[in-house]
Amino acid sequence: MRRINSTGFYKKCLNKYLQFIFKLLFISVFFNTTSLSAQNVWTLQKCLDYALKNNISIKQNQLTVATSNEKINQSYAAFLPNLNGNVGQSYDYGRYVNPFTNQFANTRAVSDNFSLSSSMTLFNGLQMQNTLKQSKLDYVSSEWDLKKIANDISLNVVSDYLQVLFAMENLTVANQQLDLIKKQQVNTQNLFDAGSIAKGNLLDIKAQVASDELGVINAQNGLDIAYLNLQQLLDLDSVKNFTIEKPILQLPSDNITTLNSDQVFASAEKTLPEIKSADVKYQSALVGLSIARGGRSPRLSLSGSYGTGYSDQLQGISGFSYAAPPQIGVDGNGVPVYSVTPEIIPTYQTTSFKDQLNDNLNKTISINLSLPFFNNWSTKSNIVRAKISVETAKYSSDLARLTLKKSIEQAYLDATAAYKKYNATLTSVESLQEAFKYAQQKFDVGLLNSYDYLAAKNNLTKAESDLIQAKYDYIFKAKILDFYLGKSLTF
């Protein structure tokens, strides 16, 4: 029977176990590293969400919305009665009238007063109702203003995001052109070494290499600046390895330019927050005019009070003492005559605090009607100013529509021009690519000088750069039209 070496068996098991643990650790580190790297890749949606959550202007307007909401709460509370308590203590010196005995006193007195009072408005020309209505309209208007700012920031984020994508492609084209000219430099060097071309051709190619290297540097700087602008727009303090996702962009279909500006305006007028905000502010101004006119109405209010007090000068009879009958006169012989009853002398002491609180209770309830006959023209002035506010709000509403219409007309013309420019640039690039291919072939066999070759190359380079710019310009202008049509800003 074969004997098993237990020591070797356990070592083998331990080695397999350690290998398994090492693999798990490796996989965990790999995926964590990948996850951390992925966290720094910002999609357009992530940029939009971050901007809308952290932008300071949005936070400020959120506070404005919160303030408007609190005004609604205050308008509701105006319908409730108020309740106020009062506690006072007074010291009187010299001659005064004791409010609890209604008698003159000439000693120091201490008085305490306690009261509760309440009042509520029963009618004031519907001013409270209209104030509540206006508060609700102002709250809705502040929400629309907040959405307007969010839309503006979103458009800026899309613009800067596309600018980064443009800079990326521009850098890619610059690197491709540099690689191409470097390869051509090698071919030109070989032709020069073989005596097939003049040295001037080689020098021209070398100069172009230096120029294209500078072009790569400029393109990289452009990309860095585009990234910086996007980070600053997002209010990012510091993000290491900040990169954006490069989506597969689909060029907008040409049917977007078949819409006319009136169709786009009709759609935008129904959805854009700046129009809704202007309309709500006009309605609020009309309600404000009703509030001002309510100042001419009589005011009916109900009030009541409940109070009591204490004075250290308020005294009551606590008992009696008896003395000898008092003399009431003399008889005819001059002999004193005394009363048949003894003299009763009352004993006084200060009424207790508790008893005075009960004895001095006073309760009042009243209904008051106020008729505003004349108040220094303040009501008339308020009405005039309210009418001016109505006219101002109406003009603001009309101006918002006029501004929107002009913006849409400009956006429509910009999108149409960008579409035409892109197609024209695309045709130009295709033609220049063929021309450069032909020039490349002729230059390689010495049938074309370096000047004409570099001219063909630079023309193609410029056209390709123009094509990239035209593409992103067309995408952004089309996105603006999509925005006016109520479509999503994401790609």
Secondary structure, DSSP 8 states (H G I E B T S, - for coil): -----HHHHHHHHHHHHHHHHHHHHHHHHHHHHHHHHHHTEE-HHHHHHHHHHH-HHHHHHHHHHHHHHHHHHHHHHTTS-EEEEEEEEEEE-SSEE-TTT--EE-S-EEEEEEEEEEEEEEESTTHHHHHHHHHHHHHHHHHHHHHHHHHHHHHHHHHHHHHHHHHHHHHHHHHHHHHHHHHHHHHHHHHHHTTSS-HHHHHHHHHHHHHHHHHHHHHHHHHHHHHHHHHHHTT-S--TT-EE---------GGGGGS-HHHHHHHHHHH-HHHHHHHHHHHHHHHHHHHHHGGGS-EEEEEEEEEEEEETT-EEEEEEEEES--EEEE-TTS-EEE-SS-EEEEEEEE--HHHHHHHT-EEEEEEEEE--S-STTHHHHHHHHHHHHHHHHHHHHHHHHHHHHHHHHHHHHHHHHHHHHHHHHHHHHHHHHHHHHHHHHHHHTTSS-HHHHHHHHHHHHHHHHHHHHHHHHHHHHHHHHHHHTT--S--
